[in-house]
């Protein structure tokens, strides 16, 4: 990990070395978390090569399969019948889950192994631990000391299964999660796995969790980057955030900053100038960092709606 913290503002403005992470396999253009999405995302030509990483979410099924799926329930992403649409993924066996179509595309919910088989080993994987198969999971919390062991135990078996599968492949892996229990379980099981804490609320809490598990990276939302013109801009229900420079704080501690979820070249350019290390993006085209785009972004910001 690069721990240099002396980069000048001029050097930052001229950077071309950001990590591009294909969010759910570039979910803005491909059906999220599917084999087709990760295959096509890994084949995208971005600045002369593929994105550095493809991001997927993992959850278990009722019979213990590990699948790539983001939501708790089936309804938004699949054509599951009404009787199952509001059921958690982990209450449905894989054979039944595999009958459903993802976003009307003909794609199915894939097992983790199918995703790994579809991504070339030279493209890394950001594997986000979404849920261990329980509504007792507590994502987005900076847990008090007396409640950490319970959450770690809740995640341990699922984390072990995921790491076992990942260990059979040669991809570089970054494990991320909003859930402190997941990070604790992974750190306990394999201290060599790079970790990233994702957060959506308090920057201070996110940084505290990062320190607790010595995370290699932090994953804040793009409107939490305080040195960007986008700081505390409207983004769903996220913010307002504390006046904490998360980029400076993370870099001072040797941690990378990968901002989510980037959807436009303008956001990407502002974040680049603010010093982030990576962009978790829905579209491959956000990395438009040629000189003309950089100059244009200094003078012309798109209107907000």
Secondary structure, DSSP 8 states (H G I E B T S, - for coil): --------HHHHHT----EEEETTTTTTTS-TTSHHHHHHHHH--BTTB--SEEEEEEEE-TTS-EEE--SSBSTTTB---HHHHTSBGGGS-HHHHTTS-BTTSS----BHHHHHHHS-TTSEEEEEE--SS-TT--BT----HHHHHHHHHHHHHHHHHHHHHHTTS---EEEEESBHHHHHHHHHH-TTSEEEEE-SS-HHHHHHHHHHTT-SEEE-BGGG-TTSTTTT---TT-----S--HHHHHHHTT-EEEEEEE-SHHHHHHHHHHT-SEEEES-GGG---SHHHHHHHHH------
